Amino acid sequence: MQVKTKAIVISALKYQERSLIVKCFTASDGLKSYFVANAFSNKKNQQKAGYFQPLTLLEIEATHKNKGTLEYFKEIRMSHVYQTISSDVVKSTIVMFLSEVLHHSIHEEEKNENLFQFLEAALLWLDTHDHIANFHLYILIEMTKYFGFYPDNVDDDLDFFDSREGVFSTFQGINCLSKQETDLFKKAIALKLETTQNVFSVNERQLLLKILVDYYALHLDGFKKPKSIEVFKAIFSN
């Protein structure tokens, strides 16, 4: 079946010497993996290989056989050329980290247009704004809405957050954050994309990152701690 759709690059794995296996989150079909033959065989294809950097926004035409095997691109172009993400070390590190999170979070070939639209809008925002210290925290929390484990904040006046149950609690059970951690978590849930004030210290952002990665691991089968997280911590250590 021939498909025209927008797509977000999740990962690209070199296959043998010249080819790539590219995993994309598509607007039309959810997660899809594509084989790109001879991606590095000549200058033209080397330029095309640059399309497959983490979280690049694409418009593609592709052949989808929908048999659980690798698919093939027919035509491909960027739907948006990033102006700052590729050259800004902080932004590119955020993108690398989030691509790993998505790699371990999205496993099914199932359309999720709302998640796609959210990610596309968020990446366009990141590319055009400078106050981004809390961007990754906001994205991690918001994505839980689409993955089905957004914190139930009906009782957010309570002192402890139960990470396994996703609810606030009167008592500190075995899976609960401490009161200090819970207070931080409440502030993170209240974040807006346009929040520019420095609401967290460096140490608080580091702690929240750990809390959120652990939260994902509790709720998503097969979720692994992103390898880029140490680079990410180093970048945000100031």
N, C-alpha and C positions, 0 to 999 in steps of 0.2 A: 504494500500500500504506500502510495506517495503522500508525504505529509509536508506541509509548510507550517512552521511554528517558531516561536521564540524559544531560546534555550540559554541556560546558565551553565558554564563549565564547572564541574565539580572537581575533576582530576584528569590528568593525562599521564599515562604510563608508557614509557618507551618499550617497544616490542622489537626484539632483535636489534638490528643496527639502524634501520631506516623508517620504521613504522611506529604508529601510536595506537593505543587503545584509550579512547576518550570517553569519560563518563559525564553525561549531561543531565541536568534536571530540566525537562521540557515542559512548556505550558500545555501541550496537547496530550502528552502521555506519561507524565511523571519521569521517573528515572529511566534513562536509556544509555546503553554502551555502544560505541561506534568504533569501527576499525578504519584507521586512516593509513592506507598503504603508501610507502615511499615518502613519508612526510619530510624526510631530510635528504632526499636524493638530488635536489637541484635548488638553485637560488629561489625560484618561484615558490616551491613547496616549503622551503625553509621559512619564507615569509608567512606562509599559511600556517605553519606550525606555531607561530606566534599568536594565533587566534585562540590557542588552547591553554592560556594562562589561567590560574585559578579565578573563578567567578567572572570571567569575561562574559559579556552579554552578546548573544548571537541571534541572528535570524538564519534559519536553515531550511533547506529542502532535503528530505531524506527518504530512503526506502526502509519502511518498517515491516519486517516479516512477522513480528510479534510471536516468535517461536522460542524466545528465551536465549537466542544467539546474538552475536554481534550484528549491529545494523550498519548501514553505509550512508554517508553524506552524498547528496547529489550536487547541491550548491550550498555555499556558506559565506556569510559576511557578518561583520560586526553590526549590531543594532545600535550600539553606542560606543564611541571611542573615548576611553577614560582620559580626562585631562590632567588629573593629579595622582590617581591611585598608583599608576605604574612608576612614578618618579618619587613619590613621597614614601620614605622608609616606614613610617608609622602606619600609614594607610595600607601599604602593601603587606605589612606584617599582620594587620587585622584581617585582611582578605585571605591570606594564607591560613590563618588560624580558623576562620569561619568556614573555609572550604573543607578543612579536615573535620570540623564538627558536622557539617552536612554529609560528608562522606560516610560517617559512622551513624548518621541519624536517618537517612533516607535509603530504604532498601527495596522498595516495591515499585514495580511499573504501574503506578496508579496515579491518575490525574489529580492534581491538587492545585487548581488554578489560583485559589486565594493565597496559598503560600508562595506561589511563583510571583504573583503581583506584589506581595509584601516584600520579597527579597529584591525584586527589580527596583522598586521605589526606594528601598533602603540603600542600595548600592549607588543609585543616581544621587541620592542625598549625600552620601559619604564623599563622592567625587567632587561635590561643589561646596562643601563646608569645611571649616577649619577647626571648630570646637568639637573634638571627637573623642575626648578622653573617656566618655561613658558609653560610646556607641556600641561596643561589643557587649556590654552588660545589658543594654536595652534590647539588642537583637536576640541574645540568648534567652531572655525572659519572654519576649514576644513570640518567639518561635515555638515555645511550649504550648501556645494556644492551638497551633496547627498540628502539633504532635500528640495533643490530648492529655497533657499533664500540667496545664497552667495552674498555679497556686490558687486554691479556693480562699479568697481574701474576705469572705463574708464576716469572719470573726477575727479580723486583723488587729483588734484591740487586745487580743490575748498575747501572752508573753513569749510563747515558744512556737516554733514552726516545725511540724513533723514532716521531714523530707520524704519519707516513704509514702505517707498518706496524702501529702500535698495540702494539708490543712493546718490552721493555727490551733494551739492547744493550751489549756490551763496549766498542765503539768509537763515537765521535761522528761519525756519518755526516751527510750534507747536510741530512737532515730531522729530525735529533736535537735535543732540548733540551740546554742546557748541563748540567753536573753540578749546579750550584746550582738551576737550574729543575727538573731531574729530582727532586732531593731534595724540593723544594716540592710537586711533582706527586704524589709518593709519599704525602706527608702528606695531601694533598687526597683521594686515593683511599681513605685510611683513615678519612675523616670519617664520623661517624654523625649522624643527624638530631638526636639529643638532645645532641650535643656542645655544651657551653656555655662551655668555657674559651676564652680568647682565644688560639688557636693560631697565628694569623697577624697580622703587622703590617699597617697600611694599605697600604703599598707591596707587600707580599707578596700581599695579596688582589687588588690591581690587576693585578699580574703574572700571577697565576693566572687571572684573568678573561680577560686577553688570550690566554693559552695555550689556554684552553678554547674561546674563540670561534674561534681559528685552527684548533683541532682539529676543530671542527664543520665549518668551511669546507673542510677537506681531505677530509672523508668524506661530506658531503651535497651532492649536485648542486643548484646554484641557491641555496645558503645565502648570505645576505647579512648583513653586520655590522649588528646592530640599531641603528636611529637613536637609540634611547633610551640607548645605552651611555654617552654623555657625561654625561647627566643622572645616570645611575646612578653613574658614577665620582665626580661631585661630591657626591652624597648620602653616599657611603661614604668621603669624603676625611678624615673625622675619626676 
